[in-house]
Amino acid sequence: MCSHLHAVGWLCCWHAVAMLLKSFLSCCVFPDQTFTAWCNSHLRKAGTQIENIEEDFRNGLKLMLLLEVISGERLPKPDKGKMRFHKIANVNKALDFICSKGVKLVSIGAEEIVDGNVKMTLGMIWTIILRFAIQDISVEETSAKEGLLLWCQRKTAPYRNVNVWKDGLALCALIHRHRPDLIDYSKLRKDDPIGNLNTAFEVAEKFLDIPRMLDAEDIVNTPKPDEKAIMTYVSCFYHAFAGAEQAETAANRICKVLAVNQENEKLMEEYEKLASELLEWIRRTIPWLENRVAEQTMRAMQQKLEDFRDYRRVHKPPRVQEKCQLEINFNTLQTKLRLSNRPAFMPSEGKMVSDIANAWKGLEQVEKGYEEWLLTEIRRLERLDHLAEKFKQKCAMHEAWTSGKEDLLSQKDYESASLMEIRALMRKHEAFESDLAAHQDRVEQIAAIAQELKYDKPTADYRNLCIAAVLDRNNKISVLLSCFKEYNYIPYMYVVITLGTSLSFNNSCRLIESGVKHLVPLRDQMLQEEVARQQANERLRRQFAAQANIIGPWIQTKMEEISHVSVDIAGSLEEQMNSLKQYEQNIINYKSNIDKLEGDHQLSQESLIFDNKHTNYSMEHVRVGWEQLLTTIARTINEVENQILTRDAKGISQEQLNEFRASFNHFDRKRNGMMDPDDFRACLISMGYDLGEVEFARIMTLVDPNNTGVVTFQAFIDFMTRETAETDTAEQVMASFKILASDKNYITVDELRRELPPEQAEYCISRMTRYVGPDAPPGALDYISFSSALYGESDL
């Protein structure tokens, strides 16, 4: 940005301006028009103005008033007389005030001003302008003049071909950069400098309250316009827009604070939602796991086991991740609240992390009991299956033995027999009686099995009994009848057990007719099949054990390695994070081994294998360990992320962080990443804290706001660095709102919508309460209580 000068001077080019501003060109003609307009722009705030700059300041009264307006301070009471010495006294009071501000007045005395010396008067005004309008301008520690130039350069940097003042584009660019609604910059032409300058002057005077201090023709036609006039006029733009920039800074601060609050509120809402969904899932799942009503068939019970497998492998893992994510979100939220000087988050009743942990613990206890019940029930059904098969076989054998015995005993062949033949029949009958007595043990065994099956009500597979008709016995087989009656077994003599599909009575008869010779190869086949089954089961046991004996120690080793990384003080937090991320990826890649083991476990359960002498690791042990590993790595990564947030927010060096970690590790006696209150007290005492009971109780409320009974490393860091964070305060936010409200104690809806982005404006409007005060217009909002509520000092 330059003037009409071509080679040097503030009005030539940016480099020439910078050089020119370093010297004072006393030989230039002072533009009294510019200085007069500048003085009036301030004097009119006091309800007055000057007409002639060399005459109206001669008595010193308006000069003192000007200094009071631009400085905001009170000067000594002026002399009211009209004598020369009264005027000199007033001018001296003004000059003394200027000198008190660190300004050296060279060759400017009260007498010259009183006598109307134009050059001295303009020099004095220029000195005032430099001190009160330009000197406070500072950009990157440059001098006032260079700072003003740098400000102009930066504001017009996005505009092409803006490198001189002469064509008027520079002034228009300054206005357009800050108020694009006032000038249509695209319609300006470089070949119309007078039109551009007049546009800038008119817009500045009408909308920015900057009086016209320059003349467009003078700038365009004068080879060397005065540097001081240009600087004075441009400084008015700086101060006009400085207020806007102050408002912009205030708005940015408010937006930053609101963004933090909105993010925190979003995290709170997500926590509440996730906690509600997880607790609801637990509430629905527990009754299902508490149901101990056995199904009526083995197939139905195996389906229950399959449903439970789906629960463990499909439905529960996402909930495990949700629980872990819930804890991570809670910890991250609490860290962000601490770092932003907000109070700790207190979830709704029943939704604390401890509440969810207790609910989860209850779920796992019921889950374990349900699995144990399932396996016990399936074992029982398997045993009953075996008993039913045994019952069927023994009944078939006994039925084969009794076949024809009634006819034999009913025969009257003794009526026509000789004595010798009778004796032979007697011996044959005695042999039968002996044989019958020998079968008594078999009958007792069958009766015992029948009793066991009879009283096991849930086994519907074994309740469907077919009872054949019993013929009237002949007296000669009374021993046989009484034997059977003794064991109440008559109704079960012709029992047929149905397994899946009932065998018909005719099929049972054909089985009996086949004779014992068919049972021999059948038993041989069954024994062979059992041997093959047992061998297959043993292979499954060994296969599962081989994998479990690798996976179990691997999980334990990873848990220990992660624990070491989290307490390691040798590397930086970023190095710890990279190491933990690698562990996390390795764990994710290892998931296929867990899935394979689950597959082997499923095969074992389908084969009704419930014991394994080859390993100490059950599938339940592996599942629990795997879930703990996933939770631990996620939680540890989150802890390091929060430590990085804390470090960056509070400016902690790596050395300080290592010192904190070393102290914490020393008193972490359980090596679980937490100190109990006694260890924490000992740690503080070792660091020089003088702790009484009341003071320690106060500190515990800071480091353990949720009363968990432990102090984490994150809480320890927060406490040790609690005074070092540079955070916004409620007072700073109030001050920012006050700027937007033009120093009022309330703010209007229109002001909020004009100064803030739509989302933040509506956020404030929806939460601010109505301002109550005598000066409040309708719809005025209370930003003071709102600011306090943002930091937990009152309720929204």
Secondary structure, DSSP 8 states (H G I E B T S, - for coil): ---S-SSSSTTT-HHHHHHHTTS--TTS---HHHHHHHHHHHHGGGT---S-HHHHTTTSHHHHHHHHHHH-----------SHHHHHHHHHHHHHHHHHTT----S--HHHHHTT-HHHHHHHHHHHHIIIIITT--STT--HHHHHHHHHHHHHTTSTT---STTSHHHHHHHHHH-TTT--GGG--TT-HHHHHHHHHHHHHHHS-----S-HHHHHH-SS--HHHHHHHHHHHHHHHHHHHHHHHHHHHHHHHHHHHHHHHHHHHHHHHHHHHHHHHHHHHHHHHH-----SSHHHHHHHHHHHHHIIIIIHHHHHHHHHHHHHHHHHHHHHHHHTT-------TT-SHHHHHHHHHHHHHHHHHHHHHHHHHHHHHHHHHHHHHHHHHHHHHHHHHHTTHHHHHH--GGGG--HHHHHHHHHHHHHHHHHHHHTHHHHHHHHHHHHHHHH-TT-GGGT-B---------GGGHHHHHHHHHTT-GGGTT--B-SSS---HHHHHHHHHT-HHHHHHHHHHHHHHHHHHHHHHHHHHHHHHHHHHHHHHHHHHHHHHHHHHHH--SS-HHHHHHHHHHHHHHHHHTHHHHHHHHHHHHHHHHTT----TT-S--HHHHHHHHHHHHHHHHHHHHHHHHHHHHHHHHT--HHHHHHHHHHHHHH-TT-SSEE-HHHHHHHHHHTT----HHHHHHHHHHH-TT--S-EEHHHHHHHHTTTT-----HHHHHHHHHHHTTT-SSB-HHHHHHHS-HHHHHHHHHH-EE--STT--TT-EEHHHHHHHHTTSS--
